Amino acid sequence: MQAILAVTVPFFALVLAGYLAAHRHVLPESAIPGLNAFVLYFALPALLFRFGAGTPILQLFDPVVLGVYLASALLIVFFTIALTWREPVGLKDAAFGALVAAFPNTGFMGVPLLVALLGPAAAGPVISVVLADLFVTSSICIALAQAGDAVGHGARAGAVRALRGALANPLPWAIALGALFSVGGWKLPGPVDTVVRMLADAATPVALFTIGAVLHRGGQHAHTRTPPSRYLPVAAVKLFVHPLLIFVLAGTAMRLGLPISTFQATVITLAAALPSASNVSLLAERYGADNGRIARIIMSSTAAAFVSFSLLAWGFGARP
């Protein structure tokens, strides 16, 4: 357990540092979008490109891993909606609650954390998870959130808008470019490779610090008071039900003889045990959902994940 904590404590400590910096106004709120842009458009794409270029293509887009993960994500989405869709939580808020229950923070936190815990081989399954959530999980949840629009085409318009947003996101393009380099066996020229490596090295600390700052900003901009009964159950689904479901589905797939290894099952189970993706609160605000409730789900799942994720990693016998 000491070896696990030696990895997880610095990760969560950087999140806390970002939160405290924003809370104490050491980091001005006006600086948070700049940090977020640096991570999203420069540092994290460089990191994902390097992982993509160094990982065999079949590990990046393994159909069985994608199938198991997507099946669990869809089940979590509809289970969470069924659990929470009742007054005063409407379909839009239930759908965004389902999104934070099914969408772990794999981009900013999961990729570097799981690689640090399990080694470079974890990059392939984690990248599959990133792609699945960016293109499928988020699109379905946003379509459901828009389904009640009076125009009648809300679900279709929401899905199209979500897909456009995913395509405008630089992360899948960085993964695709890295996969192309992997297939072609190409290498970046020396100076370019150095720049990409420097940006990739900056991704982890800046991304974690930014998560903390974004969490504080989300809490400050939450204009509704949400009782714990409306957000703690969703956080529990994220941290406990989601990884348990993936563990069961992956085990079932192995018993059926499908080509998924114990290592791959461990990686995607731990990915599901990560806290909710911090950017969902921004999506909730953009689409007019109750961003106060979503922000509280994300904050509570992030705080609790330090213990729950560390214990699960220890239970799986992770060896950093």
JOQUIDA-V816866 format. One record per backbone hydrogen bond with DSSP energy under -1.0 kcal/mol. CO is the residue of the C=O (numbers start at 1). NH is the residue of the N-H. If there is no record, write none. Layout:
co = (CO CO)
nh = (NH NH)
This chain:
co = (1 2 4 4 5 7 8 9 10 11 12 13 14 15 16 17 18 19 20 21 21 28 29 31 32 33 34 35 36 37 38 38 39 42 43 44 45 46 47 48 49 50 56 56 57 62 63 64 65 66 67 68 69 70 71 72 73 74 75 76 77 78 79 80 81 84 86 90 91 92 93 94 95 96 97 98 99 103 104 105 105 106 109 110 111 112 113 114 115 119 120 122 123 124 125 126 127 128 129 130 131 132 132 133 136 137 138 139 140 141 142 146 149 153 154 155 156 157 158 159 160 161 162 163 164 170 171 172 173 174 175 176 177 178 179 180 181 181 189 190 191 192 193 194 195 196 197 198 202 203 204 205 206 207 208 209 210 211 212 213 214 215 216 217 227 228 228 231 232 233 234 235 236 236 237 240 241 242 243 244 245 246 247 248 249 250 251 252 253 254 258 261 262 263 264 265 266 267 268 269 271 275 277 279 280 281 282 283 284 289 290 291 292 293 294 295 296 297 298 299 300 301 304 305 307 308 309 310 311 312 313 314)
nh = (5 6 7 8 9 11 12 13 14 15 16 17 18 19 20 21 22 23 24 26 27 31 32 35 36 37 38 39 40 41 42 43 44 46 47 48 49 50 51 52 53 54 59 60 61 66 67 68 69 70 71 72 73 74 75 76 77 78 79 80 81 82 83 84 85 86 89 94 95 96 97 98 99 100 101 102 103 277 106 109 110 111 113 114 115 116 117 118 119 122 123 126 127 128 129 130 131 132 133 134 135 136 137 138 140 141 142 143 144 145 146 149 152 157 158 159 160 161 162 163 164 165 166 167 168 174 175 176 177 178 179 180 181 182 183 184 185 186 193 194 195 196 197 198 199 200 201 202 206 207 208 209 210 211 212 213 214 215 216 217 218 219 220 221 230 231 232 235 236 237 238 239 240 241 242 244 245 246 247 248 249 250 251 252 253 254 255 256 258 257 260 265 266 267 268 269 270 271 272 273 274 105 280 283 284 285 286 287 289 291 294 295 296 297 298 299 300 301 302 303 304 305 308 309 311 312 313 314 315 316 318 317)
